[in-house]
Amino acid sequence: MRVLVVGSGGREHALAWKLAQSPHVERMVCAPGNAGIAAERLARNGTSVECVSIGAEDLPSLLTLALERRIDLTVVGPDHPLALGIVDLFEERGLRIFGPSRAAARLESSKAFAQQFMQKHGVPAAAGGAFDDAAAAKRFAASLGGRCVVKADGLALGKGVLLCASLEEAERAVDRIMVERAFGAAGARVVVQEWLEGVEISLHALCDGEVARVFPASQDHKRALDGDRGPNTGGMGAYSPIPFLTDAELTRVATRILEPFLRGCAAEGIDYHGILYPGIMLTASGPRVLELNARFGDPETQVYLTRLTSDLLELLDASVSGALERARLEWSARASLCVVMASAGYPERYAPGEVIAGLDAAAALPETKVFHAGTALKDGKIVTSGGRVLGVTALGGDLEAARSAAYAAVERIHFEGAQYRKDIGARALRAGA
């Protein structure tokens, strides 16, 4: 098969790396890709992955590329092309593509729509409301005592969520999103939700319109600084599996969320194919959905795919074909942990172009994979080109071993201003897991 991967981040590098291991893949193109993706080779024939300089949101050029290269399956990584309707466009031209339609992707591209969908169909979620008017949003925040979460309605690269501990902070958050437009057009509306207490986890399920197959649980670290301090980011690290959640407990959580979700999709005429990724808070009264995402998480993908022993291409193909009932999802019993190395200043302004040293030394470590997120090749050297630069990922017999291995690799990599959290997975270990 000839495969096209759309995107340029760490998630897309992980997808390309895993897909390249499939004996079915004879050619792979990535648009636009990054320096790490371009270094991957196919297991079937040793051919390099070709990176083509087409942006993930340039749908007409991506369609032309897929037609010219006679692509058999396109795999979409980021949220924006899904929200723009890349799946609908490709399918209209008879092309097979993995991901939800524009209507289904609205569950991520509009937090207001998702909030209303969950409330209507009994998906357990944080209580909240959607507002076009800043004054009304502030009044609702006041009704929650000011302790709440304020979210930009649209897509904001994982940064449009502001946690507020007081009414003053909530009012400031509403103004920042709706008045100052800190997240651009994504802030035309806001969703204000109650602040939930508990442990946050990431759930992923592969869907084919009728069947949902659940992945092991993982835990992301969204805040920029150690101890879950600082601003929200796209994710500073993740690990899987979660040692404090048994398989039986995961099944109960998934059932409580996925059954009403699938019923709701059927009622709304949403034919959901692709990945569903709910962020979930495990509260004292049960699981509650914080948000719905219509694509693989980042950096969750990096830890999932290093643990996946099944053929990823076969799974994605089954999702597109509506054949997940017969698909096999098999996972290594080993733990995987990913540490994100980011540019100085991330998640705010950062300067690209810093030379990255030590990549070969890190890659030489056993059971370690360095996924590129924001890198480019310049004058024969790999340099930084984004906020999140690398996802340093390692397997281990347990969480502690995976954590030690990942940080050992991080210590071998250097670029000016590199920042990373030093406590990925630490809380779970402290809890005696």
Residue pairs with C-beta under 8 A, 6 or more apart in sequence:
1 24
1 25
1 26
1 72
1 73
1 313
2 25
2 26
2 27
2 28
2 29
2 69
2 70
2 71
2 72
2 73
3 19
3 25
3 27
3 28
3 29
3 71
3 72
3 73
3 74
3 75
3 313
4 28
4 29
4 30
4 31
4 62
4 65
4 66
4 69
4 71
4 73
4 74
4 75
5 12
5 15
5 16
5 19
5 28
5 29
5 30
5 31
5 33
5 37
5 74
5 75
5 77
6 12
6 30
6 31
6 56
6 62
6 74
6 75
6 76
6 77
6 78
6 81
6 86
7 15
7 30
7 31
7 56
7 76
7 77
7 78
8 30
8 32
8 33
8 34
8 37
8 56
9 34
9 77
9 78
9 298
9 373
9 374
9 386
9 388
10 298
10 299
10 301
10 302
10 340
10 371
10 372
10 373
10 388
10 390
10 391
11 77
11 78
11 295
11 296
11 297
11 298
11 299
11 301
11 302
12 30
12 33
12 34
12 37
12 77
12 78
13 34
13 36
13 37
13 40
13 371
13 372
13 373
13 391
14 301
14 302
14 304
14 305
14 306
14 371
14 391
15 75
15 77
15 296
15 301
15 305
15 312
16 28
16 30
16 33
16 37
16 40
16 49
17 37
17 40
17 305
17 369
17 371
18 305
18 308
18 312
19 25
19 28
19 75
19 312
19 313
20 28
20 40
20 41
20 42
20 43
20 49
21 43
21 311
21 312
22 43
22 44
22 311
22 312
22 313
22 314
23 43
23 44
23 311
24 44
24 311
24 313
24 314
25 42
25 43
25 44
25 313
26 42
26 44
26 45
26 47
27 42
27 47
27 50
27 69
28 40
28 42
28 47
28 49
28 50
29 49
29 50
29 51
29 52
29 65
29 69
29 71
30 37
30 38
30 49
30 50
30 51
30 52
31 51
31 52
31 53
31 54
31 55
31 56
31 62
31 65
32 51
32 52
32 53
32 54
32 55
32 56
33 49
33 51
33 52
34 51
34 372
34 373
34 374
34 375
34 376
34 385
35 372
35 375
35 376
35 377
35 382
36 370
36 371
36 372
36 375
37 49
37 51
37 372
38 48
38 49
38 50
38 51
38 377
39 48
39 49
40 48
40 49
41 47
41 48
41 49
42 48
42 49
52 65
54 61
54 62
54 65
55 61
56 62
56 77
56 78
56 80
56 81
57 80
57 81
57 84
59 81
59 84
59 85
59 86
59 89
62 74
62 81
62 86
63 89
63 90
63 93
63 95
65 71
66 74
66 90
66 95
67 93
67 95
71 95
72 96
73 96
73 97
73 98
73 313
73 316
73 317
73 320
74 86
74 90
74 95
74 96
74 97
74 98
75 97
75 98
75 99
75 316
76 82
76 86
76 87
76 97
76 98
76 99
76 295
77 295
77 296
78 295
79 105
79 108
79 109
79 155
79 293
79 294
79 295
80 155
82 99
82 100
82 102
82 105
82 108
82 109
82 274
82 294
82 295
83 102
83 105
83 106
83 108
83 109
83 155
84 102
85 101
85 102
86 97
86 99
87 97
87 99
87 100
87 101
87 102
87 105
87 274
88 101
88 102
90 96
90 97
91 97
91 101
96 317
96 320
97 320
98 273
98 274
98 316
98 317
98 319
98 320
99 105
99 273
99 274
99 275
99 294
99 295
100 107
100 272
100 273
100 274
100 294
101 270
101 271
101 273
103 270
104 265
104 270
104 271
104 272
104 273
104 274
104 294
105 294
106 113
106 114
107 113
107 114
107 117
107 270
107 292
107 294
108 114
108 155
108 291
108 292
108 293
108 294
108 295
109 154
109 155
109 294
110 153
110 154
111 130
111 151
111 152
111 153
111 154
111 191
111 291
112 130
112 153
112 189
112 191
114 291
114 292
115 125
115 128
115 129
115 130
115 191
115 193
116 130
117 123
117 264
117 268
117 292
118 124
118 125
118 264
118 289
118 292
119 125
120 264
121 260
121 261
121 263
121 264
121 267
121 268
122 260
122 263
122 264
123 257
123 260
123 261
123 264
123 289
124 256
124 257
124 286
124 287
124 288
124 289
125 288
125 289
125 290
126 149
126 193
126 194
126 196
126 281
126 288
126 289
126 290
127 193
127 194
128 149
128 191
128 192
128 193
128 194
129 140
129 191
129 192
130 153
130 189
130 190
130 191
131 137
131 140
131 189
131 190
131 191
131 192
132 188
132 189
134 174
134 175
134 178
134 179
134 190
137 150
137 174
137 178
137 190
137 192
138 170
138 171
138 174
140 192
141 148
141 150
141 164
141 167
141 170
141 171
141 174
141 192
142 167
142 170
144 170
144 192
144 194
144 195
145 167
146 164
146 165
146 166
146 167
146 168
146 169
146 170
147 164
147 165
147 166
147 170
147 195
148 164
148 170
148 192
148 193
148 194
148 195
149 161
149 162
149 163
149 164
149 192
149 193
149 194
149 195
149 290
150 161
150 162
150 164
150 170
150 173
150 174
150 177
150 190
150 191
150 192
151 160
151 161
151 162
151 177
151 190
151 191
151 192
151 193
151 291
152 160
152 161
152 177
152 183
152 186
152 187
152 189
152 190
153 186
153 187
153 188
153 189
153 190
153 191
154 160
154 183
154 185
154 186
154 187
154 188
154 189
155 186
156 183
156 184
156 186
156 187
157 234
158 222
158 232
158 233
158 234
158 235
159 183
159 231
159 232
159 233
159 234
159 347
160 177
160 183
160 186
160 187
161 222
161 232
161 291
162 169
162 173
162 176
162 177
162 232
163 195
163 232
164 170
164 172
164 173
164 195
170 192
174 190
174 192
176 182
177 183
177 187
177 190
178 187
178 188
178 189
178 190
181 187
193 290
196 281
196 283
196 288
196 290
197 281
197 283
197 284
198 281
198 282
198 283
198 284
198 288
199 219
199 244
199 281
199 282
200 219
200 220
200 279
200 280
200 281
200 282
200 290
201 217
201 218
201 219
201 242
201 245
201 279
201 280
201 282
202 217
202 218
202 219
202 220
202 238
202 277
202 278
202 279
202 280
202 297
202 300
203 214
203 215
203 217
203 253
203 254
203 257
203 277
203 278
203 279
203 280
204 214
204 215
204 218
204 275
204 276
204 277
204 296
204 297
204 300
204 304
205 212
205 213
205 214
205 215
205 254
205 258
205 275
205 276
205 277
206 212
206 213
206 215
206 274
206 275
206 315
206 319
206 324
206 327
206 329
207 213
207 262
207 272
207 273
207 274
207 275
207 276
207 319
207 324
208 273
208 318
208 319
208 320
208 321
208 322
208 323
208 324
209 271
209 272
209 273
209 322
210 262
210 322
211 324
211 325
212 254
212 258
212 261
212 262
212 276
212 324
213 324
213 327
213 329
214 250
214 251
214 254
214 258
215 304
215 329
215 331
216 240
216 241
216 242
216 250
216 304
216 307
216 331
217 240
217 241
217 242
217 245
217 250
217 253
218 238
218 239
218 240
218 241
218 242
218 297
218 300
218 303
218 304
219 238
219 239
219 240
219 242
219 425
219 428
220 235
220 237
220 238
220 279
220 297
220 299
220 300
221 228
221 235
221 236
221 237
221 238
221 421
221 423
221 424
222 228
222 232
222 233
222 235
222 236
223 229
223 230
223 231
223 232
223 233
223 236
224 230
224 231
224 232
224 233
224 236
224 346
224 347
224 421
225 421
226 421
226 422
226 423
227 423
231 347
231 348
232 347
233 342
233 346
233 347
233 387
233 388
234 298
234 347
234 387
234 388
235 297
235 298
235 299
235 300
235 340
235 388
236 299
236 339
236 340
236 342
236 420
236 421
236 424
237 299
237 337
237 338
237 339
237 340
237 420
237 421
237 424
237 425
238 297
238 299
238 300
238 302
238 303
238 337
238 338
238 424
239 303
239 335
239 336
239 337
239 338
239 399
239 402
239 403
239 424
239 425
239 428
240 300
240 303
240 304
240 307
240 335
240 336
241 307
241 335
242 428
242 433
243 398
243 399
243 428
243 433
244 428
244 431
244 433
245 253
245 282
253 280
253 282
253 287
256 286
256 287
257 278
257 280
257 287
257 289
258 276
261 276
261 278
262 272
264 270
265 271
265 272
273 319
273 320
273 322
274 294
274 295
274 319
275 293
275 294
275 295
275 296
276 292
276 293
276 294
277 292
277 293
277 294
277 295
277 296
277 297
277 300
278 289
278 290
278 291
278 292
278 293
279 289
279 290
279 291
279 293
280 287
280 288
280 289
280 290
281 287
281 288
281 289
281 290
296 304
298 373
298 391
299 338
299 340
299 391
299 393
302 336
302 338
302 369
302 371
302 391
302 393
303 336
303 337
303 338
303 393
304 336
305 312
306 336
306 369
306 393
306 395
307 331
307 332
307 334
307 335
307 336
307 395
308 329
308 330
308 331
308 332
309 330
309 331
309 332
310 327
310 328
310 329
310 330
314 327
315 324
315 327
315 329
317 323
318 324
318 326
318 327
332 395
334 395
334 396
334 397
334 402
335 395
335 396
335 397
335 398
335 399
335 401
335 402
336 393
336 394
336 395
336 396
336 402
337 393
337 394
337 396
337 399
337 402
337 403
337 405
337 406
337 424
337 425
338 371
338 391
338 392
338 393
338 406
338 424
339 391
339 392
339 393
339 406
339 407
339 410
339 420
339 421
339 424
340 373
340 388
340 389
340 390
340 391
340 392
340 420
340 421
341 388
341 389
341 390
341 391
341 392
341 410
341 413
341 415
341 418
341 419
341 420
342 350
342 387
342 388
342 389
342 418
342 419
342 420
343 350
343 351
343 352
343 354
343 374
343 384
343 386
343 387
343 388
343 389
343 417
343 418
343 419
344 350
344 351
344 416
344 417
344 418
344 419
345 351
345 387
345 417
346 387
346 388
346 419
347 387
350 387
350 417
351 417
352 374
352 376
352 383
352 384
352 385
352 386
353 378
353 383
353 384
353 385
354 383
354 384
354 415
354 416
354 417
355 381
355 382
355 383
355 415
355 416
356 375
356 381
356 382
356 383
356 384
356 389
356 390
356 413
356 414
356 415
357 413
357 414
357 415
358 412
358 413
358 414
359 370
359 382
359 413
361 412
361 413
362 368
362 370
362 392
362 409
362 410
362 412
362 413
363 369
363 370
365 394
365 405
365 408
365 409
365 412
366 405
367 394
367 395
367 396
367 405
368 392
368 393
368 394
368 395
368 405
368 406
368 409
369 393
369 394
370 390
370 391
370 392
370 393
370 409
370 413
371 390
371 391
371 392
371 393
372 382
372 389
372 390
372 391
373 386
373 388
373 389
373 390
373 391
374 384
374 385
374 386
374 387
374 388
374 389
375 382
375 383
375 384
375 385
375 386
375 389
375 390
376 382
376 383
376 384
376 385
377 383
383 415
384 415
389 415
389 418
390 413
392 406
392 409
392 410
392 413
393 406
394 402
394 403
394 405
394 406
394 408
394 409
395 402
395 405
396 402
396 403
396 404
396 405
399 425
399 428
399 429
399 433
400 429
402 425
403 424
403 425
403 426
403 429
406 424
407 422
410 420
